[in-house]
Amino acid sequence: MAITKKKMISLLNEDLKWEFAAAIQYVQHAAVMTGPQYEGVIKELIVHSTEEMQHAVTLSEQIDYLGGVPTTGVEKIEISSNSKKMLEQDLAGEQHAVARYRERIKQAEELGLYGLRRMLEDILIMEEEHERDLQTALEM
């Protein structure tokens, strides 16, 4: 089934919910993570949170540009009392984001929305960087 502009707006709003959740999750994880081995990681999680909020701003602007209304909803936030488990949760979230944005880029191309495609590519680059950061922190 071909993508429509209306469906793209809906999908971008789902992505926006995930960006809000990621930002909140990173802040929460950074606040409760313990252990001297995580000191540098905690600082990086705050950077990730800020970048996720920038993604949310970009998505909101694109949704508005396409004629939609940006959501204020938030997707599921994962929490844990185990620092390693938190990083695994964050990594799973980034892997989910990478897959979503790869699909969204194809859909934007299909619709001829080249500016949107370019913005999604920029977000994807950052999500892939977050994924690598977390893999490094988890010694993968």
C-alpha positions as CSV (number, residue, x, y, z in Angstrom):
1,M,0.0,0.0,0.0
2,A,1.3,3.4,-1.0
3,I,2.0,6.0,1.7
4,T,-0.2,9.1,1.8
5,K,0.6,12.4,3.4
6,K,-2.1,11.8,6.0
7,K,-0.5,8.5,6.9
8,M,3.0,10.1,7.0
9,I,1.7,12.7,9.5
10,S,0.4,9.9,11.7
11,L,3.7,8.0,11.5
12,L,5.7,11.2,12.3
13,N,3.4,11.8,15.3
14,E,4.3,8.2,16.5
15,D,7.9,9.0,16.0
16,L,7.4,12.2,18.0
17,K,5.9,10.2,20.9
18,W,9.0,8.0,20.9
19,E,11.4,11.0,20.9
20,F,9.6,12.5,23.9
21,A,9.8,9.1,25.7
22,A,13.5,8.8,24.8
23,A,14.3,12.2,26.2
24,I,12.5,11.5,29.5
25,Q,14.0,8.0,29.8
26,Y,17.6,9.4,29.3
27,V,17.0,12.0,32.0
28,Q,15.6,9.5,34.4
29,H,18.4,6.9,33.8
30,A,21.1,9.6,34.1
31,A,19.6,10.6,37.5
32,V,19.4,7.1,39.0
33,M,22.3,5.3,37.4
34,T,25.0,4.4,39.9
35,G,28.6,3.2,39.8
36,P,31.9,4.9,39.1
37,Q,32.2,3.1,35.8
38,Y,29.1,5.0,34.6
39,E,30.3,8.5,35.4
40,G,31.1,9.4,31.8
41,V,28.1,7.5,30.5
42,I,25.8,9.6,32.7
43,K,27.0,12.8,31.1
44,E,26.5,11.3,27.6
45,L,22.9,10.3,28.5
46,I,22.1,14.0,29.2
47,V,23.6,14.9,25.8
48,H,21.4,12.2,24.2
49,S,18.4,13.6,26.0
50,T,19.0,17.1,24.6
51,E,19.5,15.7,21.1
52,E,16.2,13.7,21.4
53,M,14.4,16.9,22.3
54,Q,15.9,18.6,19.2
55,H,14.6,15.6,17.1
56,A,11.1,16.3,18.7
57,V,11.3,19.9,17.7
58,T,12.3,19.0,14.1
59,L,9.5,16.4,13.8
60,S,6.9,18.9,15.3
61,E,7.9,21.5,12.7
62,Q,7.6,19.0,9.9
63,I,4.2,17.7,11.1
64,D,2.9,21.3,11.2
65,Y,4.4,22.0,7.8
66,L,2.6,19.0,6.4
67,G,-0.7,20.2,7.8
68,G,-0.9,18.1,10.9
69,V,-0.9,18.8,14.6
70,P,2.1,17.7,16.6
71,T,1.2,15.3,19.4
72,T,1.9,15.8,23.1
73,G,1.6,12.1,23.8
74,V,4.5,10.1,25.1
75,E,5.4,6.4,24.3
76,K,6.4,3.8,26.8
77,I,9.3,4.7,29.1
78,E,11.5,1.9,30.4
79,I,12.9,2.0,33.9
80,S,15.1,-0.2,36.0
81,S,17.1,-0.2,39.2
82,N,20.1,-1.9,37.4
83,S,22.5,0.5,35.6
84,K,23.5,-2.1,32.9
85,K,19.8,-2.9,32.3
86,M,19.1,0.9,31.8
87,L,21.8,1.0,29.1
88,E,20.3,-2.1,27.4
89,Q,16.9,-0.4,27.5
90,D,18.4,2.8,26.0
91,L,20.1,0.7,23.3
92,A,16.9,-1.1,22.4
93,G,15.2,2.3,22.1
94,E,17.9,3.6,19.7
95,Q,17.7,0.4,17.6
96,H,14.0,0.9,17.3
97,A,14.5,4.5,16.3
98,V,17.1,3.6,13.6
99,A,14.7,1.1,12.1
100,R,11.8,3.6,12.2
101,Y,13.7,6.4,10.6
102,R,15.1,4.2,7.8
103,E,11.5,3.3,7.0
104,R,10.4,6.9,7.3
105,I,13.1,8.1,4.9
106,K,11.9,5.6,2.2
107,Q,8.3,6.9,2.7
108,A,9.4,10.5,2.5
109,E,11.2,9.7,-0.8
110,E,8.1,7.9,-2.1
111,L,6.0,11.0,-1.4
112,G,8.6,13.3,-3.0
113,L,9.1,15.1,0.3
114,Y,12.8,15.7,-0.1
115,G,13.2,18.3,2.6
116,L,11.5,15.9,5.1
117,R,13.8,13.1,3.9
118,R,16.9,15.2,4.5
119,M,15.8,16.2,8.0
120,L,15.0,12.5,8.8
121,E,18.4,11.6,7.5
122,D,20.0,14.0,9.9
123,I,18.0,12.5,12.8
124,L,19.0,9.0,11.7
125,I,22.7,9.9,11.7
126,M,22.3,11.1,15.4
127,E,20.3,8.0,16.4
128,E,23.0,5.7,14.8
129,E,25.6,7.7,16.8
130,H,23.6,7.1,20.0
131,E,23.4,3.4,19.2
132,R,27.2,3.3,18.8
133,D,27.7,5.2,22.1
134,L,25.5,2.8,24.0
135,Q,27.2,-0.3,22.4
136,T,30.5,1.1,23.5
137,A,29.2,1.7,27.1
138,L,27.9,-1.9,27.1
139,E,31.3,-3.1,25.7
140,M,29.6,-4.7,22.7
